[in-house]
């Protein structure tokens, strides 16, 4: 009788980690999690940079200082 594999990975991922030990897989998972977090943060920053900038609000000056101009 053919036994089913206990764990099924995406084919591309399975090709990459086929010969990895469990410890190596855990280490690679940590690296991918760290990279994913960095990608999310960088995407957020780049998205903010792509938004149009608001015009700078001018400070309200007292009438005395305005009269000096």
C-alpha positions as CSV (number, residue, x, y, z in Angstrom):
1,X,0.0,0.0,0.0
2,X,1.3,3.4,-1.0
3,X,1.7,5.8,2.0
4,X,0.8,9.4,1.5
5,X,3.3,12.1,2.5
6,X,2.6,13.7,5.9
7,X,3.5,17.1,4.7
8,X,2.7,18.7,1.3
9,X,4.6,21.8,0.2
10,X,4.2,23.8,-2.9
11,X,6.2,22.2,-5.7
12,X,8.7,25.1,-6.1
13,X,9.3,25.2,-2.4
14,X,9.6,21.4,-2.2
15,X,12.3,21.5,-4.9
16,X,14.3,24.1,-2.9
17,X,14.2,22.2,0.5
18,X,14.1,18.6,-0.7
19,X,17.4,17.8,1.0
20,X,17.1,20.1,4.0
21,X,17.1,18.7,7.5
22,X,14.3,19.8,9.9
23,X,16.7,22.3,11.6
24,X,17.7,23.8,8.3
25,X,14.0,24.2,7.4
26,X,13.3,26.0,10.6
27,X,16.3,28.3,10.0
28,X,15.1,29.0,6.4
29,X,11.6,29.7,7.8
30,X,13.0,32.3,10.2
31,X,14.9,33.9,7.4
32,X,11.8,34.1,5.2
33,X,9.7,35.5,8.0
34,X,12.4,38.2,8.6
35,X,12.5,39.0,4.9
36,X,8.7,39.1,4.7
37,X,8.6,41.7,7.5
38,X,11.2,43.8,5.8
39,X,9.3,43.6,2.5
40,X,6.0,44.7,4.2
41,X,7.8,47.7,5.9
42,X,9.5,48.8,2.8
43,X,6.3,48.5,0.7
44,X,4.5,50.7,3.3
45,X,7.3,53.3,3.2
46,X,7.4,53.3,-0.6
47,X,3.6,53.6,-0.8
48,X,3.8,56.6,1.5
49,X,6.5,58.2,-0.6
50,X,4.4,57.7,-3.7
51,X,1.4,59.6,-2.2
52,X,1.2,63.3,-3.2
53,X,2.6,65.6,-0.5
54,X,0.3,68.0,1.3
55,X,1.2,71.6,1.1
56,X,3.0,73.0,4.1
57,X,0.7,74.9,6.4
58,X,2.0,78.4,7.2
59,X,2.3,79.4,10.8
60,X,-0.2,81.9,12.1
61,X,1.6,85.1,12.9
62,X,0.5,87.8,15.3
63,X,-0.6,91.1,13.7
64,X,2.4,92.9,15.2
65,X,4.9,90.8,13.4
66,X,2.8,91.0,10.2
67,X,2.9,94.8,10.4
68,X,6.7,94.7,10.5
69,X,6.8,93.1,7.0
